[in-house]
Amino acid sequence: MTVETHDREVTIAQSASPAFWPAVEWTARRAEPIAISLAAILAGLGLFSLFILLVGKSPAMLFQLMYTGGFGSWFSIQNSLSRSSPLLLTALCVALPARLGLVIIGGEGAVVLGGVAAAAIAMPLAGPAPVWITLILMAIAAMSAGGLWIGLAGFLRHYRGVNETISSLLLAYIAIALMNQLVEGPLRDPASLNKPSTTPLPAEYMLGKIPGMDVHWGLVVGIAACAVSWVLIDATRYGFAARIAGGNVRAAQIQGLPVGRLITGFTAIAGSFAGLAGMIEVTAVQGSANASLAAGYGYTGILVAFLARHNPLAIIPVAILLGGIDASGGLIQRRMGLPDATVLVLQGTLFIVILFCETFYGRFKIFNPDLWKRSQ
Amino acid sequence: MTNLLSLNRRKFLSLTAAGAAATALPGFLPKTASAQTAITVGFIYVGPKDDYGYNQAHAEGAAVIKSPPGVTVVEEENVPETVDVQKTMESMINLDGATLVFPTSFGYFDPHMLAMAAKYPDIQFRHCGGLWQEGKNPPNTGSYFGYIFQGQYLNGVAAGHATKSKKIGFVAAKPIPQVLQNINAFLLGARSVDPTITCQVIFTGEWSLAVKEAEATNALIDQGADVVTCHVDSPKVIVETAAGRNAFVCGYHANQSPLAPEKYLTGAEWAWGNIYTDFVKKAQAGEKLGNFVRGGLKEGFVKMSPLGPGVPEAGRKAFEATHAEMLKGGFSVFKGPLKDNKGNEVVASGKSYAEQDIELESMSYLIEGVVGSTA
């Protein structure tokens, strides 16, 4: 990301072998986030081992189980992938605004409203309308609802000076209340007595599994969304403008960048991804919208985005890693008799250590080709 | 640490072996297998196992079946009603060798348990809630549930004797039939003592929302209620808040008397241990498990917490008389004439419902004397 700003120096330094050194420098720069993240994860696992020793259990067995439960077999891998797919989209809801310097934590609200909007628009369509038209309209409805919700937080931030972290969180509570009201009231299927839900989608309107896998299509949608977001951020002028505004709002404004529209637009896109996650929950898993939509995906997405340092491509492995930790959590409970909170302790430890390791960026000479030259 | 490690590893290996054996066996087992057949049973809870409520009641039931030889219990708590629960069931089947699975939360049934039942037709699934329908749902699935409103009626009898203000309160999660049955039964129990008693209800909108539950309890007591009960997943906060405000409290789901020994009158508890024992015995003997199992106090699906010191002598007698009557079966909690709290007649004069009557399961009203609204 910072490559552009150093271009001039790099070209001056090219003397002996023009093709070789830039490649080494490129590798060194790219290696920094990977090395620091890996070191942070290892340190986090080390701290977590101490915790497990304190409660009198064996960390070796725990890590063995985590591997077995998360990645040890084809079943476990599919288990992890299934759990990671909504996280890909909810993490984007945090990562995209973060590039503009905004901390949005209310993705849960967009997920829930996206699910309700998709289910609501499907109610009259399922049956008369063809499957693909229905699915497209559901996706549009879900993305609009989610985009509106998070876009509102961005809009309020820029035009009214309302803190977007607080407003997005509070909007999430409103969204959940709104969902309960709609699902228990006007959208309720009268047949859903003890668990108020919308009318279930007919089976042929459900998103199926990826061929050869026991994972629904949401995973592909999520990975595609991450790829699109990466292009948007790293390869378009909108992304460039957003990164400038994220670096220094004043500077961006002085340069004439439309900061207000960028903030509103990026938060709306971010929200629309979370809304899409809600639609996928409805069409791939639940079959109808109900209170199960508020399953915490929006909140786990915050963790994923921060661990991925808000890089859309890094979100993919991080989401799968967290999906794996989640998948192995059950096995740890069952085989070791540890409470469910064990996995939360691990997630929390990793989160803190990785945030702490942010301070190491730029401190290691090996990752910084500019410093090599200075010492020559 | 080395000792601990090797012990754990050995235990892990033996567990894995047992799991593998259990996975391999079912297909080859003759129908007349002995009662000692090893079986692995999976339990899935939507919240923590020690919530003093819904999940604890199930975990206590699961603990009962851990003792007989040949039964391995695997448990997982805090499993949301999403693809997570499907994968948890599959993981128990594939990695632990579970052949009988109890997903205990209401929302696990459709689509999650049904999807897994279709994928694993040789595994038995039994769900808590009473949703199973003959012909519509596969034969390897089923439901079990209890008439716990009988317990709320008895709570009401105890509350009716303990209240001085003639106002009692109910903290409810959602206005769905199961909850409405409990609210109405609680007031009917109290009105069997004194027909002037009224019951204020507050819906929190969520199954587990501690802050709102505490606020609701305080609000009920502020409005004069001196006995409070509830239908939420974990009554802990309500019991402690009510006792802290010096009000009496009736429990729900599990026994909460340790939280407020002086103020706890009694409580409507589940007795899942009986049901789980029965299912597991049948599974071990190779018999067919019931698909639609239900019962109340009489059948041992529901039980009452021991009466606390706050119930006066007259109340103790009335409680025990009604309790004995219910144990015989056929006691009508809901009988006409009964009006809802908007003045419409809901049960005609002369009409009465036994606990198993199916009409009760679509209850949509609050009876006269309940202060509150379903919408």
Interface residues (C-beta under 8 A of the other chain):
Chain A: L53 G56 K57 S58 A60 M61 Q64 L65 T68 G69 F75 S76 N79 S82 R83 A177 N180 E184 G185 L193 N194 K195 P196 P200 H216 E281 V285 Q286 G287 N290 A291 S292 A295 G296 D326 A327 G330 L331 Q333 R334 R335 M336 P339 D340
Chain B: M1 L4 L5 N8 R9 F12 L15 P48 K49 V74 E75 E76 E77 N78 V79 P80 E81 T82 V83 D84 K87 T88 E90 S91 M92 N94 L95 D96 F106 G107 D110 P111 G129 K174 P175 I176 P177 Q178 G205 E206 E361 S362 A375
